[in-house]
Amino acid sequence: MTGARLTGDVNVIVSNVTHDSRQAGPGVLFVAIRGALLDAHKFIPQVMAAGSVGVISDLERAQDFQGGWLQVENVRRAMALAAAEVQHHPSRELQLVGITGTNGKTTTAYLIASIPEAAGEPVAMTGTVEYRIGKERRPAERTTPEATDMNRLLRQAVDVGCRTAVMECSSQAMDFHRCDALEYAVAVFSNLTRDHLDYHITMENYWYAKRRLFDGRLGSKPKTSVINIDNSYGVELANDLERDGLKVIRYAVDAEADITARNPEFSLDGMRFDLHTPAGDREFFSPLVGPPHVYNTVAAVASGLALGYDLDVITRALEQCTGAPGRFERVVHSGDFAVVVDYAHSDDALLNVLKTAREVTKGRIITVFGCGGDRDSSKRAPMGEAAGSLSDVVILTSDNPRTEDPQQILADAELGIQKTGKPYRKIADRREAIYESIAQARSQDLVLIAGKGHEDYQIIGREVFHFDDKEVAREALKCQNRER
């Protein structure tokens, strides 16, 4: 690594790399990251006392420091390189699939992971909901693990016999070098729409971060790129990659592409479409609901073919896969209206899920949604406008207000709803808002509870409280049944 300087004890033997002082111990190389809120250099005495052999830092070594000291220009980049090296580059022993884009990453990951499983193979997966290594499942700490954790997970995947691993690659994670030094068999681009501008500031920065998965800045370029060309950013990306001589598989619903879905039909039971691929055509059915899932499914088909799986195995897997928790997930009950929970937490995602709801709803759509506090405030009014544009009734409530005033967050989103002229109510208490939405529902209506999806918590102030939209909806349904 250019600009690196090794001093102190240069003969240490490293068996593990970590950025977490709690994982310090014999053979461990500790990465001291200076963050916005915490400088990990203060833990160096503690990790060395625990037996760690050295430190990676962007600072010079203190004269009295005992151990190896690697001074680098970019600590996070060095951490990724060191983690991959110590774990003997497990991504080279796997068919690693990376998925990036604003919407659809999680469902696409579940769909792709179902393909090797249908072929009788164990698979690894990391993403927003959970981490999986074969049969083992654990809650996700973040969408994309830190480079140290990711390489450790991939090594465990190799050890239990996985041939394929699937991971969500968020834009911030790639900016923080969490995906560096990984070698991707397949990289998937789903779409790019407005999100995370509290961090990226501009769409140009956001797009530049997403392109890292494809352009070699992570260390190498993917063997195959699977790209949605119904999205203008995808058209640009596919053309640029092909000009560089790289293998691209284009997929689309509207445009002409290598793999397409035509004549989609939707109901609350699932969707049907005509699938066209170079390996053959199929009449396809999926239990997933809505237009966005057509794209997710076709991306998975393209990825499966790129990985070398037979089309029959791919379609068998995808026709059985129910996708990710909290993505247009129905709350089953005996009433004559539908209740759906979805993770949509941007204006584009909310608009997409409402389009899906409109496709399958004969009655009214009653939408419950909120916006997160201490996050991109510029998307609140657009989210309100999206909610009002396709809903019949909107109930504006809290999501995770964090340290912001919930009423101010509601006021920001309210401006967008007012543009649509649709009736709405503001109920800051999310439980009360869900109860009210279900109380209002009539025959053939659909209640959409948006924003939290699979999450089972709510953050108010700096405290985390248990809160699960599905649980609360079931409580409200039972209460409603008793009253009726």
N, C-alpha and C positions, 0 to 999 in steps of 0.2 A: 504494500500500500504506500503510495507516494506521500512524502512528508512525515512518515512515522519515524519515531526515535525510541529505541529500546535502551534503557539504562537500569542500573541496579543489578540484581541477581538475574542474569540472562540464561541460567541453566535450569530454571524451574520447569517442572512437567505439569502441563495443564490437562485436566480431565473434564472440566466443565466450565462454562461461561455463564455469568448471570449479571443482571442489573438490579437484582433484589437482594438486599443485604441479609434478609432472613434465610436465603439459600446458601450463604457463605459456609465454607468448610475446606478441608484438605483437598488440594488439587483444583480449587476454584479460582478462576480469573474474574475479578470484580470490575464491572464497567461503571464508572462514576459519571452519571449524567447530571448536568446542571439544567433543571427544569424551571418553569416560570414560578412555581411555588416551593420547590425543594431542591437543594443542592446536595447530591448524594456523596460529595466529598467528605461530608461530616461523618459518614458511616465508615470511612476507611479504617480508623483504629479498631472499630468493632469487628469488621470482616477479617482483618489481619489477625486479630486475637483469636478468631474462630478457626484459624489455620489456612486461610486463603493464601495463594502463592503470589499474587500480584494484582496490578490495577491497570486498566485502560483509562486514560484521561486526556483532556485537551490542555491540561496544565503541566508545568514542569514538576519533576520529582523533588520532594523535600529532601534536604541533605541527610536527614536522620531516618529516612524511610528504608525499611528492610524488606526486600522482595523485588520482584520484577516490576518495572514501570514502563508502560508503552504509551508515549505521548503521541497523539494523533491530531489531525486538523478537524476531522468529523467523527465524533465519538459514536454516533448511532450507526454510521456506515461501517466503522471498524468493528462494532459489536456484531453486526450481521455477518461480516466476513469471518470473524473469529468463531462465532457460533457454528457456522456451516463447516468450518475446518475441523473444529473439535468433534463434531458429530459425524465427520467423514462424509459430508455432502449427501445426506439421505435423499434429497430431491433427485439426484442422478440415478437412484435405484428405484424410482417410482415414476409412474405417469402422472405428473402433477398438473392439475387444471386450476388456473386462476381466473376468477370472474370479477369484472369491474363494471361500473355503470351506476347511474343514480338509482334506478328502480329495478327490481327483479333479481338481484344477486342471490338472495337467500333461497327463494323458491327454485331458481335455476340450479343452485348447489344441491338441493335435495333431489331434484330430478336426475342430475348427472350421477350422483352417488348411487341412485337406485339401479343404474345400469350394470356395474360390476356385481352388485348384490344379486341381480336377476341371473347373472352368469355363474352364481355360486361362489363368488370371491369376496373376501373381506375388503372393506374400504375405509379410508380415513376421510374426515371432513371437519373443517373449521368454519365458523360463521357467526352470525348475529345471535342465533338461538342456543347452539350447543357445539361442543367439540366431540367428535366420535373417532375412536380407533377400534376398528372391528366391532365387537359387541359392546365395548365399553363406551359409555356416554357420560359427559360431565357438562354442567352449565358453562356457557361461554362467559369469559371475563370481559372480552371486547371482540368486535367483529373480526379483526385481524390480530392475532397474538404478536407480542414482541418477538423479534428475530431469535432471541435465545429460546423462548418457549416454543416457537414454531419449529425450529430445527430439532428440538428435543421430541416434540410430538411426531414429527416425520420419521425420526429414528425409531421411535416406538412402533410406528406403523409398519416400517420395514421388518422389524423384529417379530411382529405377530403375523406376517405373511401377506400384508397388503401389497398389491401391485399398483393401485390407483389411489390418489389423494385429491380432494377437491377443496379449494379454499376461496373465501370471499376476500377480495383485495380492495380495501377502501382507499379513497384518495389521500386522506390524512395518514394512513398507515404507510402508503408508499412515499409520501413526503418525509416521514420519520424513518425511512429506510428499513421498515420491518420485512419487506419482501425482497430486499437485496440479497444477492448471492444464491437465490433459488433458481432452478432451471425448470422452465415450464414446457410441458409437452403441448399443452393447449392453453391459449388465453382467449377469454370471451369478453366482448364488449356488448353490453345490453342497450344502453341509451345514455344520453346526457341531457338533463334538464336542471332547472334552477334548484340548488340546495347547497348547504354548508358554506354560504357566502360570508357568514360571521368569521370563518377561518380563512377561506381562500380570497375573499374580498371581491374578486372579479371572476366572471365565467372563463376568461382566458386562463387565469391561474388554475382554476378547477380542471379545465380541459388538459392543461399541461401536466398536472399531477396524474390524471387518469392515463395519459399516454405512456407513462413510465412502464406500464406492464408490457408494452409492445415494442418500444423503440430502442431497447438495449441499455437504458440508464440503470436498470437493476443489476446489470452485469452480463446478461446474455439476452438474446431475443427468443421468443417462443418458437417452437417448431411449426406450429399451426395457429393462426389467428381466426377465430370465429366471430363474425361481425354483423350486427344488425344494420342493414343499409336502408331501412325505412326511416332511420334517424340521420339527419344531415351530417352530424359529427362522424357517424359510422361510415358514410360515403367517403368523406375526406380521409379517414384513417385507412380504410381498405385500399384506396387508390395510392396513398403514400407508401404503404407497406409493399404493395405489388411492384411499385416502381423501384423499390429496394431489392426486389427479387425474392421476397418472402412469400410463403404459402398462406393463402387466405381462402376461407370458406365464407361466402356471403349467405345470409339468411334474411327472409323478409315475409311479410304478409301481403303487402301492396305491390312492391317493386319486383322486377324480374331478378332472380337470385339463384344460387346453386341449390338451396333448399327452401321450399316455400310451403305455406299453408293457405289453402283456398277454400272459399264457401263455408266459413265457420258458422255454426249454429250454437246457441247458448240456452241453457236452462239452469235452474237451481240444482239440478242433478249432475251437471257437468257440461262438456262441450264436445262437438264433433267438427271435424274438418277433413279436407282432402290433403294428404301429405305427399309432396313430390320431392324425391331425392335422387341423386345419381345411382343409388343402390336399388331403386325401385319406388313404386308408389303404394300408398295405403289409404284406406278409409279409416280414420283415426278417431278414437273416443278417449276422453280423459275425465276423471272425476273432478278436476279443477274447473273453476267457473270464471269466465270473463276474458275479454280480449287481451289483457296483459299476459295472461297465462298461455295464450297461443304463442306469443313471442318466447316466453320462457321455455316452453316445450320444444319449439323448433330449434332454439339454441342448444338444448340438451341433445336433440337428435343429431345435430351437426357435430357436437362435441363427441358423442358416442362413436360416430363414424370416423372421426379424426383419431380416436383412440384405438380403432381397429375392431370394434364390436360389430357383430352381425345385425342387420336391420331388424330381423325377427326378435332378437334378444332385446334390442333397444325399445321397440314398440311394446313388447310384453311388459317391460319394466315400467314404461311411462304410462301405460294404460291402467296400471295398478297403483301408481304413486299418488298419494294424497297431498303431497307438497309439504310446505313448512307450516308449523303452528302459527295461528294469528294472521294468516293471509287469506282474506275472504272466507273465514272459518265460521260455519253456521253453528249457532247455539240451538241444539235440538230440543224441541218441546212439542206439546200436543196442540198448540194453537193454530189458527188459520192465517197467521202472518209470519214473516221470517225475521230472525234476529241474526245479524252478522257482525263479527268482530274483525277489524283489519288494522294493520300496522301503519297505514298511510299517515305520514307526518310531514309532507310537503304539499304545496299546492298542486303540482303535477300528479303526484301519487294519489291525492284525494280526488282529483278530477277523474283519473283513470278508474278508481274503484267505484266512483259514482256512475261512470259510463257503464261499467259492468252491472251495477245494481239496476240501472235503468233498463238494460237489455232483458232482465229476467223478472221485472216487477210489474204487475198489472195495476196495483194500487199506488199509494203514496210512498215516497221515500222520506223517512224521518232520520236526520243525521245528527249525531252527537259528536262533537269534536272540540279539541282545544289546541293550544300551542305551547311549546316548552318555554320555560323561563331560562334566562342566562344563555340563550341561544339566538340564532339569526332572527332578529325582530323584523327584518324587511320582508319575510315571507308570511307574516301574520295576516295582513290585509288580503294578499292574494289567496291565502287559504280560505279566508272568509268568503271571498268572491267565488272561489271554486265550490265551496259548500252550498252557497245560495243558488248558484247557476243551475244545478241539477237536482237539488232537493226540493221537496214541497214544504217541509218544516225543518228549521235548524235549531238545535239546542246547543248554545255555545257554553263550554265549561272549561275546567282546568285540565291540563295534561300533567306535566311535572313543573310546577311553577318555580321550584327551587327558591332562590333568594329574592325573586322579583315579586312585586305586588300582583296577586292574581287578577285583581280588578283592572289594572293597567293592561295586562296581557289581553284580557277580554275586550277592552276598549279598542286596542290596536286591531284585533281581528274583526270586530264589529263593523269597522269602516268598510271592509270588503263586502260583508253581507248586505249592508245598507245599499250598496250599488245595485244589487239584484232586485230589491224590492220584495224579497221573500219574507214571510213571517218568521220571527225567531224569538227565542228567549235566552236570557243570560242566567245561568245557574252555576255559580262558581264551584259548588260541591259536586264532584263527579258522580258520587253514588246517587245523590238526589237527581242529578241530570239523567242518569240511566233509568232510574225508576220512572221519571216523568215521561221519557220517550216511550217506554213500554206501556205505560198507562194510556198514552195517546193512540197507540196502534190499533188499527181496525183490520177487518178481513182483507187479505191480499196486499197489505202494506209490507214494507221492509224497513226495519230499524237497523241503521248502520252506526256502529260504535267505533269510531276511528281514532287512530293515533298511538295506541299502546300495543295492540296485537297480542303477542306472546308474553309481554312483560307482566310480571306479577307484583309490581311495586309502584308506589308513587312517591316522588321526592318533593317534600314541602319544607321550605327553609333548607336546613342542612340535614334533616332527618329523612330516613327512608322507611316508609310504612308499607305493609302488605296491602296490595290492591290488585285484583285480577278482574278485568272487564267481564270475562266469561262467568266467573263466580257471581259477580254482582248482578249480571243479567239473569242468571238462573234464580237468584233470590227474588228479583223483581217479578219474574214470571210466576213463581210459586205464590207470591203475595197477590198478584193480579188474579190468578186462578181462584184463590180463596175468596176474593172479593166478588168475583163473578158467580 
